[in-house]
Amino acid sequence: HQEDRSWTMSSSKIGLQPEIAKVSGNPIQYTMTLEPHNRLWMLMLDLPTLIPQDARLTHDYSVVANKPVRTRLRYDAISFSSYQLGLSLGERERLLSLQINEGENPKTVQLAESWQGLSAVDKINTALKRYREQPFVYTLKPPRLDDNPVDDFLFNTKRGFCEHYATSFVYLMRAAGVPARIVTGYQGGEYNPNGNYYIVRQSDAHAWAEVWLAERGWVRVDPTAAVS
């Protein structure tokens, strides 16, 4: 959920139930070497079904260690690339996934409210069409934003990186009545043919979004891809 200008993770301490996951296809079995980063997160492919010892799955299937990772870790894992997540949405989760601060970003709220007659899928496509057709620019050196940052980004500067696009898209969806949340992780990596492995660097870090749709659960949407 959003507080002021920051996004915070939903906590298992506030009564969220584990999201129902349904996997299909063949499992991916792999070994991960994780460099120390002094945080709790553990890098894994979607959707993990076998996790390392001394780690746990959160309600949304993120993998977190029991203590900060301060030494190099090597662990075996199993994941499924085909899955459905969160087929049912609890009331608490729904409220969190629709939460915006009252009185903020009035232009964005007004735009989202103008889509009231559209289906959830059409609202998503309408938002993505805006990113594609208007002069948005991907840049790692965006200008500073004012007191209504989503308004300023969507209607004025139109320059930013993945966090700008993910944040503004999720805000639009919530204002339009579509449950949505920010997702952070990694996109891509570099294949080493000699060692037959992929290396994922901090420069591969990425932010995208998930929207909740009835009978489909959480569906991934990457608004940055509409621009860059």
N, C-alpha and C positions, 0 to 999 in steps of 0.2 A: 504494500500500500504506500501511498505518497504522503510524506510529511514535509511541508514547506517545499524545498527544492530537491529533496532527496527521496530515493526509493529504498524501502526497507523490506527485508524478507518476512513473509508470514511465519509466525512461530508456532511450533507444535504445542506451546503452552496456552494457546488461546482457543483450544477446543476444536481444531481442524481435524477431520477424519482422514485417514489415508485414502488417496485417490485410487479408484478402481482401475487397474491396468489389464488390458487384454492384448497378449502378444501373438504373433503369427509368423510363419516362415521359418527359416533356418537360423539357429543361434550363431552369433559371432563369438568365437573364443579367441582371446588375445592376452598378451602380457604387457603390462604398463610399467614404465620406469618414470617415477615422479620426482623431480628435483625439489629440494626444500624451499618453501615459500612462506613459512611462519603463519599460515592460515589453516583453516579447517577443511577447505574444499579439496576433493579428490577427483581428478580428471578421469572420466569414463565416457564410453559411447552411450548414446540412447539406444534402448532403454535397458538399464542394468538389471540383471536378475541374480547375478552372483557378485557379491561385493567383497572387498578385503576384510580381514580380521581387524578389530579395533576401529571399525567404522559403522555407520548406520545410514539407513535410508530415511529421508525426511518424508513428510506426507505427500510431497510432489515429486518424489523419486530423485531428488538431489542426493549425492553421496557426500557425507561429511565425516571427518575423522573425529575420534573421541578427544584428541588433543592436537595442538598445532603441529603441522608437519615441519620438523626442524632437521631431519636427516633424509637422505635419498631413500625412497621406497621402491620396491619392485613387487608387483602383485599380479596374480592371474584374475581374469574377469570373464564374464559372459554377458552379452547384451543382445537385444533384438532390434533390428532397424525398422521392422514393421510392427506397429502397435497402435492401440487406442488408449488414451489416458483420460481419467476423470469422466467416465461416461455418465455419472450422476454428480450433480453439483449441490453440496450442502448449502443451507441458508447462510451460514456464517461465511463460507467461502464466496458465495455470490455477492454478499454485501461488500466484502473486501475487494472483490474484482470489479466492482462498480464505483468504488470510492474516489471522489474528487473533492477538493476543498471548495466550499461555497464562496462565491464572490470572485473567484479567480478566473482569469482568461475568458472574459465574456464573449469575445469574438469567436473563439473556438467552440464554446458551448452553444452559441447561437447557430453556428454552422452545423454542428452535430444535431441539434434539435430540428433543423430544416429537413433532416432525413427521416423523420418519424414514420412516414408512410412506406418506407423501404423495408425489405427483409434484412435479417442480419448479414447474409451473404452479400446482398446488394450494398449495404452500408460499408462493408469491408472493401468491395471493389470500387466504390465511389471514392473512398479515401485514397486508395492506391492510385486511382486515375489522377487525382489531384497532384500527387507527388510526381507522376510521370509527365504530366502535361504542363505544369507550371515550372518556372525556371529555378528549381531547386538544384543546389550544387553540393557535392560531397567534398568536404575539406576537413583536414585535421587542425586548421587554424581558423575557427569560426569567430565572428564578432561576439562581444559580450551581449547578453540579453537583459531586458529591463525587468520591472517588477511582475509583469505577466509574461513569463518566458515562452510559454507555448504559443500565445498570441503573437509575440514578437517574432518567433521563428517561422510560424506558418504564414503570416501575413506581411512580414517585413524583410527580415534578413535572408531567409530561405537558404542558409548556408550552415552546414554542420556535418557531424560524423554519425556513426551508427546510434549512439546514445540519444542524439537529438531526434532522429527519425523514429526510433523505437518508443521514446517517451511521448512524442507528439501523437503518434498513431494510437498508442494505448489510451492516452487522454481523450482523443477523439472517440474511440470506441466506447469508453466508459460513459462519456457525455451523451452518446447516442443510445445507451442502454444495452450495449453488448459487453458481457463480462470479458475482461482482458487483463493481461499481466505481462510484465517485463521478464525476459529470460536472458541471462548472460552465460557465455561459454566460449567456445572456440569454433572457428570455421576454417576448415582446410588444414593444411600442413604440407610438409615437404617430404617426398618419398626418397629414401636412400636405397638404390638398387643393389649396392654392394652388401649392405647389412640386412636388406629386406625388412625395413621398418619405416615408419613415418615419424618425423620429429615435429612436434607442435610447440611453437614459441609464443611468448607473450604478445608478439606482434600479430598473432592470429586471433587474439581476443575479439569478441564480437558481442553485440547486443541485438536481440530481435524481440518478437512478441508472440504471444499465444492468445487466441480468442476461443471462447467456449461456445460451441454450437450443439444444439439438441441432437441426440442420437449419434454424434460424432466425437463429443468430448472436446478436449483441448486440441486445437488445430494451429500449427505453426504458420506464422506470417512474418516475412522479412521485408519491412517497408524500405530499408536501405537498398534492397535489390531493385526497387522500382526507380531508383535514382542513379545508382552506381553498379 
